[in-house]
Amino acid sequence: GAQGSTTAPTLFVPTGPPLATGKSKYLGCAYSTAQAPNFGAYWNSTTPENGGKWGSVENTRGTYNWAEADAAYAQAVATGGPFRFHTLIWGTQQPTWLTTSNLTDAEKLAAINTWFQAIATHFQGKRIDFIDVVNEPTHQPPTGTSGADGGGYLNALGGSGTTGWDWVITSFRLARQYFPTAKLMLNEYSVENEPNRAATYITIANLLKDRGLIDAIGIQGHSFSLAPTSSASIRSNMATLAAANLPLYITEFDLDGATDAQQLADYQRIFPLFWENPAVQGITMWGYRPGHWRTAQGAPLVNDDNTERPSLAWLRTYVQSTVLGTKAASAATAGVFLYPNPAAGGRVSLNLPASLSQQAIGVSLLNALGQTVFQQTLAPSTEANRALALPGVARGLYTVRLQTSAGALSQRLTVE
């Protein structure tokens, strides 16, 4: 309410449905008490943010707290989308009793088996669609050197061994034993922006693939990795990661935004690199509202009153309007070009290959918020070059979307 009013302010309530409803890949979110409000109105896949980490579940040995994991699972059931358990093995947020109880390697291995069995027993008769078996193997292996919560059980799992990654292989063998129907995943950050780390990550994935132990590759997708990195570099590293021929999942996506404009620009540049990548089968946001782990950096997509920031409004329109395919929305790949770009003088030329010019094509111009500025239909013609008028179009960044018989194609256009 207004200043001095005794009436509580009215909170915005989204009506849904989830943004990726009807799409071939999911758009989910991390679940926690802070992220729970209105969750089902936006997201159709669920991952417990902290409720599945060993240190959260079994902080005291033999005493299990499943409350947050169960709440996340209930949300997944209500939403009807996939449930991903995060995470079995990691080098931080582990029970401190692992490093303070003078356990032998054999005792630590027995504790790991008990941990896996506890999860399998608790979720018996339920579904775990995906499991992050090992989290951040190149950044946070469970050596125990990161502190009392560092696990300290890498050697109990076989250490580096002959492959250099025997401890990861053992972790996946145990996971396959205890969770035979779940899809088993690695999870790591900064592989989308660091070529050497991406190559190392794929080496691990291939070791697991050769043994039939891995089903998918997780790429976290955090702002600190993505925002400073060029689109070309992200595409190149994603091609490296896709070379293992395993499904890719973006598992912890976020983009900071001290201002609405900066966050929106980053979403418009970066999110399509993953959503339109045919190797990427789903994306999980690592929070979306205040209480987000990067709230101080401006990463939430909604405000304190639940109103949506421009990035979320754009995301809804973009996800719903983008037709996914093996070459999803790749205008350049299809031989479609706009020139000049930037456009000036209220018009732009559209160059079409013969395969497209001889069919009717729907043309839409979308502004930075994903709103349609104008639409028109190009009649079939033998002419490869078409002039598009841009009447009254203000300066700015736009998306030209073409609806063809082969699906939707899009290309960015700057109007000066």
C-alpha positions as CSV (number, residue, x, y, z in Angstrom):
1,G,0.0,0.0,0.0
2,A,0.9,3.7,0.0
3,Q,3.3,5.2,2.6
4,G,1.4,5.5,5.9
5,S,-1.3,3.0,4.8
6,T,-2.3,0.2,7.0
7,T,-3.2,-1.9,4.0
8,A,-0.7,-4.5,3.1
9,P,0.7,-4.2,-0.4
10,T,-0.8,-6.5,-3.1
11,L,1.7,-9.1,-4.3
12,F,1.7,-10.1,-8.0
13,V,0.5,-13.6,-8.5
14,P,1.6,-15.3,-11.8
15,T,-1.0,-17.6,-13.4
16,G,1.2,-20.0,-15.4
17,P,1.5,-22.3,-17.1
18,P,5.3,-23.1,-16.9
19,L,7.3,-21.3,-19.5
20,A,8.4,-24.5,-21.4
21,T,4.9,-26.1,-21.5
22,G,4.6,-28.0,-24.8
23,K,8.3,-27.8,-25.6
24,S,10.6,-30.7,-26.3
25,K,13.0,-29.7,-23.6
26,Y,12.3,-28.7,-20.0
27,L,13.0,-25.4,-18.3
28,G,13.3,-26.0,-14.5
29,C,14.6,-24.4,-11.4
30,A,16.4,-25.2,-8.1
31,Y,13.9,-25.7,-5.3
32,S,14.2,-24.4,-1.7
33,T,12.0,-22.6,0.8
34,A,13.0,-19.3,-0.7
35,Q,12.4,-20.4,-4.3
36,A,9.1,-22.2,-3.6
37,P,6.5,-19.4,-4.0
38,N,4.8,-19.6,-7.5
39,F,7.3,-22.3,-8.6
40,G,4.8,-24.2,-10.6
41,A,3.7,-21.1,-12.5
42,Y,7.1,-20.9,-14.2
43,W,9.1,-24.2,-14.1
44,N,8.5,-27.8,-15.2
45,S,11.5,-29.5,-13.7
46,T,12.7,-29.6,-10.1
47,T,16.1,-30.0,-8.4
48,P,16.6,-29.6,-4.6
49,E,19.1,-26.7,-4.2
50,N,20.7,-27.9,-1.0
51,G,18.3,-30.5,0.3
52,G,20.0,-33.4,-1.4
53,K,23.6,-32.6,-0.4
54,W,25.1,-35.1,2.0
55,G,26.0,-32.5,4.6
56,S,22.4,-31.2,4.6
57,V,20.8,-34.6,4.9
58,E,23.2,-36.4,7.3
59,N,24.9,-33.7,9.3
60,T,24.8,-36.0,12.3
61,R,25.8,-39.5,11.5
62,G,22.9,-41.9,11.2
63,T,20.3,-39.0,11.5
64,Y,18.7,-38.0,8.2
65,N,16.8,-34.8,7.4
66,W,14.9,-35.3,4.1
67,A,12.5,-32.3,4.6
68,E,13.8,-30.1,1.8
69,A,14.5,-33.0,-0.6
70,D,10.9,-34.3,0.0
71,A,9.5,-30.8,-0.6
72,A,11.3,-30.6,-3.9
73,Y,10.1,-34.1,-4.9
74,A,6.5,-33.1,-4.0
75,Q,6.9,-30.1,-6.3
76,A,8.2,-32.3,-9.1
77,V,5.1,-34.6,-8.7
78,A,2.8,-31.6,-8.7
79,T,4.5,-30.1,-11.7
80,G,4.7,-33.4,-13.5
81,G,8.2,-32.8,-14.8
82,P,11.6,-34.4,-14.2
83,F,13.2,-34.6,-10.7
84,R,17.0,-34.4,-10.4
85,F,18.7,-35.4,-7.2
86,H,21.7,-33.1,-6.4
87,T,24.3,-34.5,-5.4
88,L,25.9,-37.7,-4.3
89,I,29.7,-37.0,-4.2
90,W,31.3,-33.5,-3.8
91,G,34.3,-31.9,-2.2
92,T,32.3,-29.4,-0.1
93,Q,29.1,-29.3,2.0
94,Q,29.8,-32.8,3.2
95,P,29.2,-34.1,6.8
96,T,32.1,-32.9,9.0
97,W,32.1,-36.2,10.8
98,L,33.7,-37.7,7.7
99,T,36.9,-35.7,8.4
100,T,36.8,-35.4,12.2
101,S,36.1,-39.0,13.3
102,N,39.5,-40.5,12.3
103,L,37.8,-42.9,9.9
104,T,39.9,-45.3,7.8
105,D,39.4,-45.4,4.0
106,A,37.5,-48.6,4.4
107,E,35.2,-47.0,6.9
108,K,34.7,-44.0,4.6
109,L,33.8,-46.3,1.7
110,A,31.3,-48.1,3.9
111,A,29.8,-44.7,4.9
112,I,29.5,-43.8,1.2
113,N,27.7,-47.0,0.5
114,T,25.4,-46.3,3.5
115,W,24.7,-42.8,2.1
116,F,23.7,-44.2,-1.3
117,Q,21.6,-46.9,0.2
118,A,19.8,-44.4,2.4
119,I,18.8,-42.3,-0.6
120,A,17.7,-45.4,-2.5
121,T,15.6,-46.6,0.4
122,H,14.0,-43.2,1.1
123,F,13.0,-42.8,-2.5
124,Q,11.9,-46.4,-3.0
125,G,8.7,-46.5,-5.1
126,K,9.3,-43.0,-6.2
127,R,11.1,-41.7,-9.3
128,I,14.5,-40.1,-9.5
129,D,14.9,-39.1,-13.1
130,F,18.4,-37.8,-12.9
131,I,21.2,-37.9,-10.4
132,D,24.3,-35.7,-10.2
133,V,26.7,-38.4,-9.2
134,V,29.9,-36.3,-8.9
135,N,29.7,-32.6,-8.6
136,E,32.6,-30.4,-9.7
137,P,35.3,-33.1,-10.2
138,T,37.8,-30.7,-11.6
139,H,37.2,-27.9,-9.1
140,Q,36.2,-29.5,-5.8
141,P,37.2,-33.2,-5.6
142,P,36.6,-34.7,-2.1
143,T,40.1,-34.5,-0.9
144,G,39.2,-32.8,2.4
145,T,41.6,-30.0,1.8
146,S,38.8,-27.4,1.4
147,G,37.9,-27.6,5.1
148,A,36.1,-29.9,7.6
149,D,33.2,-30.3,5.2
150,G,35.5,-31.3,2.3
151,G,34.7,-35.0,2.5
152,G,38.2,-36.4,2.7
153,Y,37.2,-39.6,0.9
154,L,38.8,-39.4,-2.5
155,N,41.3,-42.2,-1.7
156,A,38.6,-44.3,-0.3
157,L,37.0,-44.3,-3.7
158,G,40.3,-45.4,-5.4
159,G,42.1,-42.1,-5.7
160,S,43.5,-41.1,-9.1
161,G,44.4,-44.6,-10.0
162,T,45.5,-45.7,-13.4
163,T,43.1,-43.5,-15.3
164,G,43.7,-40.4,-13.3
165,W,40.0,-40.4,-12.4
166,D,39.4,-43.8,-10.7
167,W,37.5,-42.2,-7.8
168,V,35.0,-40.8,-10.3
169,I,34.6,-44.2,-12.0
170,T,34.0,-45.9,-8.6
171,S,31.4,-43.3,-7.7
172,F,29.5,-44.0,-10.9
173,R,29.8,-47.8,-10.5
174,L,28.2,-47.5,-7.0
175,A,25.5,-45.1,-8.4
176,R,24.6,-47.6,-11.1
177,Q,24.3,-50.3,-8.5
178,Y,22.1,-48.4,-6.2
179,F,20.1,-46.4,-8.8
180,P,19.8,-48.6,-11.8
181,T,16.9,-46.7,-13.4
182,A,18.1,-43.1,-12.9
183,K,20.1,-41.2,-15.5
184,L,23.5,-40.6,-14.1
185,M,25.3,-37.3,-14.6
186,L,28.5,-35.4,-14.1
187,N,28.1,-31.7,-13.1
188,E,30.7,-29.0,-13.4
189,Y,31.1,-25.2,-13.9
190,S,33.3,-23.1,-16.2
191,V,33.6,-25.9,-18.8
192,E,31.5,-23.6,-21.1
193,N,34.1,-20.9,-21.1
194,E,37.5,-22.6,-20.4
195,P,38.7,-24.8,-23.3
196,N,41.2,-26.8,-21.3
197,R,38.7,-27.5,-18.6
198,A,36.1,-28.6,-21.2
199,A,38.7,-31.0,-22.7
200,T,39.5,-32.5,-19.3
201,Y,35.8,-32.8,-18.5
202,I,35.1,-34.7,-21.7
203,T,38.1,-37.0,-20.9
204,I,36.3,-37.9,-17.7
205,A,33.0,-38.3,-19.5
206,N,34.5,-40.6,-22.1
207,L,36.1,-42.8,-19.4
208,L,32.6,-43.3,-17.9
209,K,31.0,-43.7,-21.3
210,D,33.4,-46.4,-22.3
211,R,32.3,-48.3,-19.2
212,G,28.6,-47.7,-19.7
213,L,28.3,-45.7,-16.5
214,I,27.1,-42.2,-17.6
215,D,23.9,-41.1,-19.3
216,A,24.3,-37.3,-19.5
217,I,26.7,-34.4,-19.0
218,G,25.8,-31.4,-16.7
219,I,27.1,-27.9,-17.4
220,Q,26.3,-25.4,-14.7
221,G,26.1,-22.2,-16.6
222,H,26.7,-19.5,-14.0
223,S,26.9,-15.8,-14.7
224,F,30.6,-15.5,-13.7
225,S,31.5,-18.0,-16.4
226,L,29.1,-16.8,-19.1
227,A,28.8,-13.0,-18.9
228,P,32.5,-12.2,-19.6
229,T,32.7,-14.8,-22.4
230,S,32.0,-14.2,-26.1
231,S,29.2,-16.0,-27.8
232,A,31.8,-17.6,-30.2
233,S,33.8,-19.0,-27.3
234,I,30.7,-20.4,-25.6
235,R,29.7,-22.1,-28.9
236,S,33.1,-23.5,-29.4
237,N,33.3,-25.0,-25.9
238,M,29.7,-26.4,-26.2
239,A,30.8,-28.2,-29.4
240,T,33.7,-29.7,-27.5
241,L,31.3,-30.9,-24.8
242,A,28.8,-32.3,-27.4
243,A,31.6,-34.4,-29.0
244,A,31.1,-37.1,-26.4
245,N,27.6,-37.7,-28.0
246,L,25.9,-37.7,-24.7
247,P,22.9,-35.5,-23.9
248,L,23.9,-32.1,-22.4
249,Y,21.9,-30.4,-19.6
250,I,22.4,-26.8,-18.3
251,T,22.1,-27.5,-14.6
252,E,22.5,-24.2,-12.6
253,F,21.8,-21.3,-15.0
254,D,21.9,-17.7,-13.7
255,L,22.8,-14.3,-15.1
256,D,23.5,-11.4,-12.8
257,G,21.8,-8.0,-13.4
258,A,22.6,-4.9,-11.4
259,T,20.2,-3.2,-13.8
260,D,17.3,-4.6,-15.7
261,A,18.9,-3.5,-19.0
262,Q,22.1,-5.4,-18.3
263,Q,20.4,-8.6,-17.3
264,L,18.1,-8.5,-20.2
265,A,20.9,-7.9,-22.7
266,D,22.8,-10.9,-21.3
267,Y,19.7,-13.1,-21.4
268,Q,19.1,-12.2,-25.0
269,R,22.6,-13.0,-26.0
270,I,23.4,-16.1,-23.9
271,F,20.2,-18.0,-23.2
272,P,19.5,-18.8,-26.9
273,L,23.1,-20.3,-27.2
274,F,21.8,-23.2,-25.0
275,W,18.1,-23.3,-25.6
276,E,18.6,-23.5,-29.4
277,N,21.5,-26.0,-29.1
278,P,20.2,-29.4,-30.3
279,A,22.5,-31.2,-27.9
280,V,21.0,-29.5,-24.9
281,Q,18.0,-31.4,-23.6
282,G,17.0,-29.1,-20.7
283,I,17.9,-26.1,-18.6
284,T,17.6,-25.6,-14.9
285,M,17.7,-22.1,-13.4
286,W,19.6,-22.0,-10.1
287,G,16.9,-19.9,-8.4
288,Y,14.7,-17.1,-9.7
289,R,13.5,-15.0,-6.8
290,P,14.9,-13.1,-3.8
291,G,16.8,-15.6,-1.7
292,H,18.7,-16.6,-4.8
293,W,22.3,-17.5,-4.0
294,R,23.4,-14.5,-6.1
295,T,20.8,-12.0,-4.9
296,A,23.5,-9.5,-4.1
297,Q,24.6,-9.7,-7.7
298,G,21.1,-9.0,-9.0
299,A,20.4,-12.5,-10.4
300,P,16.7,-12.9,-9.4
301,L,14.2,-12.7,-12.2
302,V,11.4,-11.4,-10.0
303,N,11.2,-8.5,-7.5
304,D,10.3,-8.6,-3.8
305,D,6.7,-8.0,-4.7
306,N,6.8,-11.0,-7.2
307,T,6.6,-8.7,-10.2
308,E,8.6,-9.9,-13.1
309,R,11.8,-8.3,-14.3
310,P,12.1,-7.6,-18.0
311,S,14.4,-10.7,-18.4
312,L,11.6,-13.0,-17.2
313,A,9.0,-11.4,-19.5
314,W,11.3,-11.8,-22.4
315,L,12.2,-15.4,-21.5
316,R,8.5,-16.4,-21.5
317,T,7.9,-15.0,-25.0
318,Y,11.2,-16.3,-26.3
319,V,10.7,-19.9,-25.1
320,Q,7.2,-20.1,-26.2
321,S,7.8,-18.6,-29.7
322,T,11.0,-20.5,-30.5
323,V,10.4,-23.7,-32.6
324,L,13.0,-26.2,-31.6
325,G,14.6,-28.6,-34.1
326,T,17.8,-30.2,-35.1
327,K,19.0,-26.8,-36.3
328,A,16.7,-24.7,-34.0
329,A,16.2,-21.2,-35.2
330,S,19.5,-21.0,-37.0
331,A,18.9,-18.5,-39.8
332,A,22.5,-18.3,-40.9
333,T,22.7,-22.1,-41.2
334,A,19.7,-22.0,-43.5
335,G,21.3,-19.4,-45.7
336,V,19.1,-16.5,-44.6
337,F,20.8,-13.1,-44.2
338,L,19.7,-9.6,-43.3
339,Y,21.6,-6.6,-44.7
340,P,22.7,-4.0,-44.0
341,N,22.9,-4.9,-40.3
342,P,22.7,-2.5,-38.5
343,A,19.8,-1.3,-40.6
344,A,19.1,2.4,-41.4
345,G,16.7,4.4,-43.4
346,G,13.6,2.5,-42.3
347,R,14.3,-0.7,-44.4
348,V,16.4,-3.8,-44.6
349,S,17.0,-6.4,-47.3
350,L,16.3,-10.1,-46.7
351,N,18.3,-12.6,-48.7
352,L,16.6,-16.1,-49.0
353,P,17.9,-19.3,-50.6
354,A,15.8,-20.8,-53.4
355,S,14.4,-23.5,-51.1
356,L,12.7,-20.8,-49.0
357,S,12.0,-18.0,-51.5
358,Q,9.4,-20.0,-53.4
359,Q,7.1,-20.4,-50.4
360,A,5.0,-18.1,-48.3
361,I,7.0,-16.9,-45.3
362,G,5.6,-15.2,-42.1
363,V,7.9,-12.4,-40.9
364,S,7.7,-11.0,-37.3
365,L,9.8,-8.3,-35.7
366,L,10.2,-8.7,-32.0
367,N,11.6,-6.0,-29.7
368,A,14.0,-6.5,-26.7
369,L,11.1,-7.5,-24.5
370,G,9.9,-10.2,-26.9
371,Q,6.9,-8.1,-28.0
372,T,5.8,-8.3,-31.7
373,V,6.4,-4.9,-33.3
374,F,4.9,-5.9,-36.7
375,Q,4.1,-8.9,-38.8
376,Q,3.7,-9.5,-42.5
377,T,3.6,-12.5,-44.9
378,L,6.0,-12.7,-47.9
379,A,4.3,-14.2,-50.9
380,P,6.1,-17.0,-52.9
381,S,8.5,-15.5,-55.4
382,T,11.5,-16.4,-57.6
383,E,13.3,-13.3,-56.2
384,A,16.0,-14.1,-53.7
385,N,16.2,-10.6,-52.3
386,R,13.3,-9.0,-50.5
387,A,13.0,-5.5,-49.2
388,L,11.4,-5.3,-45.7
389,A,10.1,-1.9,-44.6
390,L,10.5,-0.9,-41.0
391,P,7.9,1.8,-40.6
392,G,8.2,3.7,-37.3
393,V,10.6,1.2,-35.8
394,A,12.7,2.8,-33.1
395,R,16.4,2.4,-32.7
396,G,17.4,-0.8,-30.8
397,L,18.0,-4.5,-30.9
398,Y,15.4,-6.7,-32.5
399,T,14.8,-10.3,-33.5
400,V,13.5,-11.0,-37.0
401,R,11.6,-14.3,-36.9
402,L,10.7,-16.2,-40.1
403,Q,8.1,-18.9,-40.0
404,T,8.8,-21.4,-42.8
405,S,7.6,-24.9,-43.8
406,A,10.8,-26.2,-42.2
407,G,10.1,-24.4,-38.9
408,A,11.1,-21.1,-37.3
409,L,14.3,-19.2,-38.1
410,S,15.6,-16.1,-36.4
411,Q,18.3,-13.6,-36.7
412,R,19.3,-10.5,-34.6
413,L,18.8,-7.1,-36.2
414,T,20.1,-3.8,-35.0
415,V,18.1,-0.7,-36.1
416,E,19.9,2.6,-36.1
